[in-house]
Amino acid sequence: MELWYTEKQTESFGITAKITETYVHEQTDFQQLDMIETEEFGTMLVLDGMVMTTVKDEFVYHEMVAHPVLFTHPNPENVLVVGGGDGGVIREIMKHPKVKKAVLVDIDGKVIEYSKKYLPTIACELDNPRVEVIVNDGFMHIHDHKNTYDVIMVDSTEPVGPAVNLFTRGFYQGIYDALKEDGIFVAQTDNPWFKADLIQNVNRDVKEVFPVVRVYCANIPTYPSGLWTFTMGSKKYDPLEVDESSIPEIETKYYTPRLHKAAFVLPKFVEDLVK
C-alpha cells in the first residue's frame, strides 16, 4: 500500500507527495503540526495542512528571505525574524559577519522543538551565541520594541490561524516603528497565481508606510504554484541601487550577487499587480 500526502492549494488544485514515514502528527496550542518523510523532497514540515519547508528545496526560500535585504542594508547589526521557527532564515543570517545579534520570535515553541529534532540541517544555527530564540507573539514583540532593529524579516505561514495579523497595515506600521531610522523589512507575500488579491493588498499597505517598496520572486516547487513573491519595505536603501560587485560570494545554492537585482525583474502579470 502506498501512502500519499496531498495539500489542497485551492478548492480545485493541489500537490501530492508519496510519504514513507510520519514522525509527528500533533495539534499544538496554535496549529496542526505534521513532520513527515517524503520520497521526493525528504523531510517535510506541514502546518495546518500547508507545506512550510522541505529538506530538498528549503534553501531557495530561506536564502531569498535573508540575503537580498541583508546585502541591501550597509550595516545590519541587529536583526529580527518573526516566525521562522524551523531556523532556516536564522541559518542564512549567520553567514553575515556584520550581524551582531539575531532575534527569532515564533509563537509556537513546538515548531522550534521538532525542527531541531527532525530538520537538523535547517535548524543548525538556532543555538548560535549570536541568536536569541523567544517563544512569543511576534506582533506583540514588534509593538514592544520601538527603534530597535536594522532589519526585520517576516517568515510567516499564509494568512490563516496565528499568522492572520501578520498581513495587516497595522503590522507594517508596527514594523516601521520597530526599525531604526534607516531600517528595512522583508516579508514573504505568497504567490501571484492564486493570491493576486493578497499581493495587491500587501503592496498597497506597505506603500502607505514605507517610502521604498520592492517586490521580487523566486521559484519554490513545493509552494503553491511554484512562483513565490517577497516584499521589501525600506526607510532609505533601495535594493536596486546596490552595487552587485560589492556583494561578497557566500555559500549559497540559489542566491548570487548576479541574482540580487535580477530577482526584482518581475513577469508582466506580476508587475501589473504591484504598479
Disulfide bonds with the S-S distance in Angstrom:
none
